[in-house]
Amino acid sequence: MPNSNFWSQHREGSLNWLALGLLLAAWNAADDGGTALKARRPDSLRGYTQVSVRAAQRAHANLSARVIKA
């Protein structure tokens, strides 16, 4: 009987962890197609699968400079 007493005392916490696990599994399984990430990437960086932070900042600075001049 001590085992059933443990689960009755910790039922809410166990259900919360189960819900979190299901939420994460659904999030990982969701297929957004990856189009949202490609759409936000500047034209100069779209050919690359991975982009460094420095390159992204440089591309943003170049884009901002072009927008301000126009």
Backbone atoms as SQL, in Angstrom:
CREATE TABLE atoms (id INTEGER PRIMARY KEY, chain TEXT, resi INTEGER, resn TEXT, atom TEXT, x REAL, y REAL, z REAL);
INSERT INTO atoms VALUES
  (1, 'A', 1, 'MET', 'N', 0.790, -1.215, 0.000),
  (2, 'A', 1, 'MET', 'CA', 0.000, 0.000, 0.000),
  (3, 'A', 1, 'MET', 'C', 0.835, 1.285, 0.000),
  (4, 'A', 2, 'PRO', 'N', 2.100, 1.268, 0.398),
  (5, 'A', 2, 'PRO', 'CA', 2.843, 2.525, 0.379),
  (6, 'A', 2, 'PRO', 'C', 3.026, 3.071, -1.047),
  (7, 'A', 3, 'ASN', 'N', 3.073, 2.185, -2.052),
  (8, 'A', 3, 'ASN', 'CA', 3.247, 2.625, -3.428),
  (9, 'A', 3, 'ASN', 'C', 2.016, 3.390, -3.919),
  (10, 'A', 4, 'SER', 'N', 0.835, 2.915, -3.638),
  (11, 'A', 4, 'SER', 'CA', -0.383, 3.613, -4.061),
  (12, 'A', 4, 'SER', 'C', -0.531, 4.940, -3.328),
  (13, 'A', 5, 'ASN', 'N', -0.064, 5.017, -2.105),
  (14, 'A', 5, 'ASN', 'CA', -0.101, 6.254, -1.337),
  (15, 'A', 5, 'ASN', 'C', 0.812, 7.302, -1.982),
  (16, 'A', 6, 'PHE', 'N', 1.962, 6.873, -2.471),
  (17, 'A', 6, 'PHE', 'CA', 2.895, 7.788, -3.124),
  (18, 'A', 6, 'PHE', 'C', 2.252, 8.421, -4.357),
  (19, 'A', 7, 'TRP', 'N', 1.628, 7.605, -5.224),
  (20, 'A', 7, 'TRP', 'CA', 1.039, 8.137, -6.450),
  (21, 'A', 7, 'TRP', 'C', -0.159, 9.028, -6.176),
  (22, 'A', 8, 'SER', 'N', -0.912, 8.717, -5.152),
  (23, 'A', 8, 'SER', 'CA', -2.053, 9.570, -4.841),
  (24, 'A', 8, 'SER', 'C', -1.580, 10.940, -4.336),
  (25, 'A', 9, 'GLN', 'N', -0.455, 10.971, -3.669),
  (26, 'A', 9, 'GLN', 'CA', 0.076, 12.239, -3.170),
  (27, 'A', 9, 'GLN', 'C', 0.743, 13.059, -4.278),
  (28, 'A', 10, 'HIS', 'N', 1.281, 12.411, -5.296),
  (29, 'A', 10, 'HIS', 'CA', 2.032, 13.104, -6.340),
  (30, 'A', 10, 'HIS', 'C', 1.323, 13.061, -7.700),
  (31, 'A', 11, 'ARG', 'N', 0.035, 12.884, -7.687),
  (32, 'A', 11, 'ARG', 'CA', -0.724, 12.746, -8.926),
  (33, 'A', 11, 'ARG', 'C', -0.673, 14.004, -9.781),
  (34, 'A', 12, 'GLU', 'N', -0.891, 15.168, -9.191),
  (35, 'A', 12, 'GLU', 'CA', -0.927, 16.407, -9.964),
  (36, 'A', 12, 'GLU', 'C', 0.427, 16.701, -10.618),
  (37, 'A', 13, 'GLY', 'N', 1.499, 16.514, -9.888),
  (38, 'A', 13, 'GLY', 'CA', 2.831, 16.728, -10.448),
  (39, 'A', 13, 'GLY', 'C', 3.124, 15.775, -11.582),
  (40, 'A', 14, 'SER', 'N', 2.717, 14.519, -11.426),
  (41, 'A', 14, 'SER', 'CA', 2.929, 13.534, -12.478),
  (42, 'A', 14, 'SER', 'C', 2.144, 13.892, -13.734),
  (43, 'A', 15, 'LEU', 'N', 0.915, 14.343, -13.567),
  (44, 'A', 15, 'LEU', 'CA', 0.109, 14.740, -14.720),
  (45, 'A', 15, 'LEU', 'C', 0.679, 15.980, -15.404),
  (46, 'A', 16, 'ASN', 'N', 1.244, 16.894, -14.637),
  (47, 'A', 16, 'ASN', 'CA', 1.869, 18.073, -15.229),
  (48, 'A', 16, 'ASN', 'C', 3.068, 17.680, -16.086),
  (49, 'A', 17, 'TRP', 'N', 3.893, 16.756, -15.586),
  (50, 'A', 17, 'TRP', 'CA', 5.054, 16.298, -16.371),
  (51, 'A', 17, 'TRP', 'C', 4.606, 15.559, -17.625),
  (52, 'A', 18, 'LEU', 'N', 3.546, 14.775, -17.506),
  (53, 'A', 18, 'LEU', 'CA', 3.008, 14.071, -18.666),
  (54, 'A', 18, 'LEU', 'C', 2.493, 15.060, -19.705),
  (55, 'A', 19, 'ALA', 'N', 1.793, 16.088, -19.257),
  (56, 'A', 19, 'ALA', 'CA', 1.277, 17.104, -20.177),
  (57, 'A', 19, 'ALA', 'C', 2.422, 17.854, -20.861),
  (58, 'A', 20, 'LEU', 'N', 3.464, 18.154, -20.126),
  (59, 'A', 20, 'LEU', 'CA', 4.615, 18.829, -20.716),
  (60, 'A', 20, 'LEU', 'C', 5.270, 17.945, -21.770),
  (61, 'A', 21, 'GLY', 'N', 5.412, 16.666, -21.483),
  (62, 'A', 21, 'GLY', 'CA', 5.993, 15.741, -22.445),
  (63, 'A', 21, 'GLY', 'C', 5.167, 15.640, -23.710),
  (64, 'A', 22, 'LEU', 'N', 3.855, 15.590, -23.571),
  (65, 'A', 22, 'LEU', 'CA', 2.981, 15.535, -24.741),
  (66, 'A', 22, 'LEU', 'C', 3.047, 16.830, -25.551),
  (67, 'A', 23, 'LEU', 'N', 3.125, 17.953, -24.864),
  (68, 'A', 23, 'LEU', 'CA', 3.236, 19.232, -25.547),
  (69, 'A', 23, 'LEU', 'C', 4.537, 19.305, -26.353),
  (70, 'A', 24, 'LEU', 'N', 5.640, 18.893, -25.748),
  (71, 'A', 24, 'LEU', 'CA', 6.919, 18.915, -26.452),
  (72, 'A', 24, 'LEU', 'C', 6.930, 17.943, -27.630),
  (73, 'A', 25, 'ALA', 'N', 6.317, 16.784, -27.476),
  (74, 'A', 25, 'ALA', 'CA', 6.248, 15.816, -28.571),
  (75, 'A', 25, 'ALA', 'C', 5.433, 16.377, -29.726),
  (76, 'A', 26, 'ALA', 'N', 4.331, 17.034, -29.428),
  (77, 'A', 26, 'ALA', 'CA', 3.505, 17.625, -30.482),
  (78, 'A', 26, 'ALA', 'C', 4.237, 18.769, -31.166),
  (79, 'A', 27, 'TRP', 'N', 4.974, 19.551, -30.400),
  (80, 'A', 27, 'TRP', 'CA', 5.729, 20.666, -30.954),
  (81, 'A', 27, 'TRP', 'C', 6.812, 20.158, -31.901),
  (82, 'A', 28, 'ASN', 'N', 7.510, 19.106, -31.490),
  (83, 'A', 28, 'ASN', 'CA', 8.559, 18.537, -32.333),
  (84, 'A', 28, 'ASN', 'C', 7.985, 17.887, -33.585),
  (85, 'A', 29, 'ALA', 'N', 6.796, 17.348, -33.490),
  (86, 'A', 29, 'ALA', 'CA', 6.192, 16.659, -34.624),
  (87, 'A', 29, 'ALA', 'C', 5.533, 17.629, -35.605),
  (88, 'A', 30, 'ALA', 'N', 5.280, 18.848, -35.168),
  (89, 'A', 30, 'ALA', 'CA', 4.612, 19.817, -36.044),
  (90, 'A', 30, 'ALA', 'C', 5.512, 20.136, -37.224),
  (91, 'A', 31, 'ASP', 'N', 4.937, 20.138, -38.411),
  (92, 'A', 31, 'ASP', 'CA', 5.689, 20.409, -39.620),
  (93, 'A', 31, 'ASP', 'C', 5.291, 21.770, -40.148),
  (94, 'A', 32, 'ASP', 'N', 6.177, 22.743, -39.951),
  (95, 'A', 32, 'ASP', 'CA', 5.904, 24.067, -40.475),
  (96, 'A', 32, 'ASP', 'C', 6.523, 24.257, -41.852),
  (97, 'A', 33, 'GLY', 'N', 7.180, 23.235, -42.367),
  (98, 'A', 33, 'GLY', 'CA', 7.746, 23.292, -43.700),
  (99, 'A', 33, 'GLY', 'C', 9.045, 24.078, -43.797),
  (100, 'A', 34, 'GLY', 'N', 9.407, 24.793, -42.762),
  (101, 'A', 34, 'GLY', 'CA', 10.636, 25.568, -42.785),
  (102, 'A', 34, 'GLY', 'C', 10.570, 26.803, -43.674),
  (103, 'A', 35, 'THR', 'N', 9.419, 27.085, -44.253),
  (104, 'A', 35, 'THR', 'CA', 9.315, 28.227, -45.157),
  (105, 'A', 35, 'THR', 'C', 9.367, 29.545, -44.406),
  (106, 'A', 36, 'ALA', 'N', 8.932, 29.556, -43.181),
  (107, 'A', 36, 'ALA', 'CA', 8.935, 30.807, -42.424),
  (108, 'A', 36, 'ALA', 'C', 10.361, 31.285, -42.183),
  (109, 'A', 37, 'LEU', 'N', 11.279, 30.365, -41.907),
  (110, 'A', 37, 'LEU', 'CA', 12.662, 30.755, -41.673),
  (111, 'A', 37, 'LEU', 'C', 13.315, 31.249, -42.951),
  (112, 'A', 38, 'LYS', 'N', 13.036, 30.622, -44.075),
  (113, 'A', 38, 'LYS', 'CA', 13.631, 31.042, -45.337),
  (114, 'A', 38, 'LYS', 'C', 13.078, 32.383, -45.782),
  (115, 'A', 39, 'ALA', 'N', 11.832, 32.657, -45.491),
  (116, 'A', 39, 'ALA', 'CA', 11.222, 33.912, -45.912),
  (117, 'A', 39, 'ALA', 'C', 11.824, 35.099, -45.172),
  (118, 'A', 40, 'ARG', 'N', 12.236, 34.908, -43.940),
  (119, 'A', 40, 'ARG', 'CA', 12.799, 36.005, -43.164),
  (120, 'A', 40, 'ARG', 'C', 14.277, 36.236, -43.455),
  (121, 'A', 41, 'ARG', 'N', 14.927, 35.261, -44.087),
  (122, 'A', 41, 'ARG', 'CA', 16.353, 35.379, -44.357),
  (123, 'A', 41, 'ARG', 'C', 16.580, 36.331, -45.524),
  (124, 'A', 42, 'PRO', 'N', 17.536, 37.271, -45.414),
  (125, 'A', 42, 'PRO', 'CA', 17.820, 38.185, -46.521),
  (126, 'A', 42, 'PRO', 'C', 18.267, 37.425, -47.766),
  (127, 'A', 43, 'ASP', 'N', 18.050, 38.020, -48.925),
  (128, 'A', 43, 'ASP', 'CA', 18.400, 37.376, -50.193),
  (129, 'A', 43, 'ASP', 'C', 19.869, 36.972, -50.241),
  (130, 'A', 44, 'SER', 'N', 20.740, 37.793, -49.677),
  (131, 'A', 44, 'SER', 'CA', 22.171, 37.502, -49.749),
  (132, 'A', 44, 'SER', 'C', 22.570, 36.280, -48.936),
  (133, 'A', 45, 'LEU', 'N', 21.712, 35.843, -47.995),
  (134, 'A', 45, 'LEU', 'CA', 22.040, 34.705, -47.143),
  (135, 'A', 45, 'LEU', 'C', 21.182, 33.479, -47.410),
  (136, 'A', 46, 'ARG', 'N', 20.268, 33.537, -48.364),
  (137, 'A', 46, 'ARG', 'CA', 19.342, 32.422, -48.584),
  (138, 'A', 46, 'ARG', 'C', 20.001, 31.180, -49.136),
  (139, 'A', 47, 'GLY', 'N', 21.155, 31.281, -49.748),
  (140, 'A', 47, 'GLY', 'CA', 21.807, 30.115, -50.317),
  (141, 'A', 47, 'GLY', 'C', 22.512, 29.242, -49.298),
  (142, 'A', 48, 'TYR', 'N', 22.624, 29.710, -48.083),
  (143, 'A', 48, 'TYR', 'CA', 23.365, 28.996, -47.048),
  (144, 'A', 48, 'TYR', 'C', 22.413, 28.251, -46.106),
  (145, 'A', 49, 'THR', 'N', 22.825, 27.030, -45.716),
  (146, 'A', 49, 'THR', 'CA', 22.006, 26.274, -44.781),
  (147, 'A', 49, 'THR', 'C', 22.184, 26.772, -43.356),
  (148, 'A', 50, 'GLN', 'N', 23.383, 27.249, -43.034),
  (149, 'A', 50, 'GLN', 'CA', 23.652, 27.803, -41.713),
  (150, 'A', 50, 'GLN', 'C', 24.270, 29.182, -41.876),
  (151, 'A', 51, 'VAL', 'N', 23.883, 30.107, -41.009),
  (152, 'A', 51, 'VAL', 'CA', 24.372, 31.473, -41.080),
  (153, 'A', 51, 'VAL', 'C', 24.859, 31.881, -39.709),
  (154, 'A', 52, 'SER', 'N', 26.052, 32.485, -39.646),
  (155, 'A', 52, 'SER', 'CA', 26.579, 32.940, -38.365),
  (156, 'A', 52, 'SER', 'C', 25.884, 34.233, -37.945),
  (157, 'A', 53, 'VAL', 'N', 25.989, 34.540, -36.680),
  (158, 'A', 53, 'VAL', 'CA', 25.379, 35.767, -36.157),
  (159, 'A', 53, 'VAL', 'C', 26.046, 36.980, -36.788),
  (160, 'A', 54, 'ARG', 'N', 27.354, 36.924, -36.952),
  (161, 'A', 54, 'ARG', 'CA', 28.087, 38.041, -37.548),
  (162, 'A', 54, 'ARG', 'C', 27.613, 38.302, -38.981),
  (163, 'A', 55, 'ALA', 'N', 27.454, 37.237, -39.763),
  (164, 'A', 55, 'ALA', 'CA', 26.988, 37.399, -41.141),
  (165, 'A', 55, 'ALA', 'C', 25.570, 37.958, -41.178),
  (166, 'A', 56, 'ALA', 'N', 24.716, 37.503, -40.286),
  (167, 'A', 56, 'ALA', 'CA', 23.346, 38.001, -40.242),
  (168, 'A', 56, 'ALA', 'C', 23.315, 39.476, -39.867),
  (169, 'A', 57, 'GLN', 'N', 24.157, 39.872, -38.912),
  (170, 'A', 57, 'GLN', 'CA', 24.212, 41.274, -38.514),
  (171, 'A', 57, 'GLN', 'C', 24.744, 42.144, -39.649),
  (172, 'A', 58, 'ARG', 'N', 25.751, 41.628, -40.366),
  (173, 'A', 58, 'ARG', 'CA', 26.313, 42.371, -41.486),
  (174, 'A', 58, 'ARG', 'C', 25.267, 42.535, -42.593),
  (175, 'A', 59, 'ALA', 'N', 24.530, 41.478, -42.882),
  (176, 'A', 59, 'ALA', 'CA', 23.495, 41.548, -43.915),
  (177, 'A', 59, 'ALA', 'C', 22.386, 42.512, -43.500),
  (178, 'A', 60, 'HIS', 'N', 22.033, 42.501, -42.211),
  (179, 'A', 60, 'HIS', 'CA', 21.002, 43.417, -41.714),
  (180, 'A', 60, 'HIS', 'C', 21.484, 44.862, -41.827),
  (181, 'A', 61, 'ALA', 'N', 22.758, 45.108, -41.494),
  (182, 'A', 61, 'ALA', 'CA', 23.300, 46.466, -41.578),
  (183, 'A', 61, 'ALA', 'C', 23.306, 46.937, -43.028),
  (184, 'A', 62, 'ASN', 'N', 23.671, 46.057, -43.958),
  (185, 'A', 62, 'ASN', 'CA', 23.670, 46.432, -45.376),
  (186, 'A', 62, 'ASN', 'C', 22.250, 46.711, -45.862),
  (187, 'A', 63, 'LEU', 'N', 21.305, 45.893, -45.442),
  (188, 'A', 63, 'LEU', 'CA', 19.910, 46.094, -45.836),
  (189, 'A', 63, 'LEU', 'C', 19.370, 47.400, -45.268),
  (190, 'A', 64, 'SER', 'N', 19.702, 47.676, -44.010),
  (191, 'A', 64, 'SER', 'CA', 19.238, 48.915, -43.376),
  (192, 'A', 64, 'SER', 'C', 19.821, 50.124, -44.076),
  (193, 'A', 65, 'ALA', 'N', 21.082, 50.041, -44.457),
  (194, 'A', 65, 'ALA', 'CA', 21.722, 51.165, -45.145),
  (195, 'A', 65, 'ALA', 'C', 21.053, 51.409, -46.489),
  (196, 'A', 66, 'ARG', 'N', 20.684, 50.344, -47.205),
  (197, 'A', 66, 'ARG', 'CA', 20.016, 50.495, -48.495),
  (198, 'A', 66, 'ARG', 'C', 18.626, 51.107, -48.319),
  (199, 'A', 67, 'VAL', 'N', 17.931, 50.716, -47.269),
  (200, 'A', 67, 'VAL', 'CA', 16.577, 51.246, -47.038),
  (201, 'A', 67, 'VAL', 'C', 16.647, 52.724, -46.680),
  (202, 'A', 68, 'ILE', 'N', 17.622, 53.113, -45.885),
  (203, 'A', 68, 'ILE', 'CA', 17.745, 54.511, -45.472),
  (204, 'A', 68, 'ILE', 'C', 18.104, 55.387, -46.672),
  (205, 'A', 69, 'LYS', 'N', 18.978, 54.895, -47.561),
  (206, 'A', 69, 'LYS', 'CA', 19.375, 55.673, -48.742),
  (207, 'A', 69, 'LYS', 'C', 18.242, 55.840, -49.733),
  (208, 'A', 70, 'ALA', 'N', 17.362, 54.865, -49.794),
  (209, 'A', 70, 'ALA', 'CA', 16.295, 54.890, -50.805),
  (210, 'A', 70, 'ALA', 'C', 15.191, 55.836, -50.462);
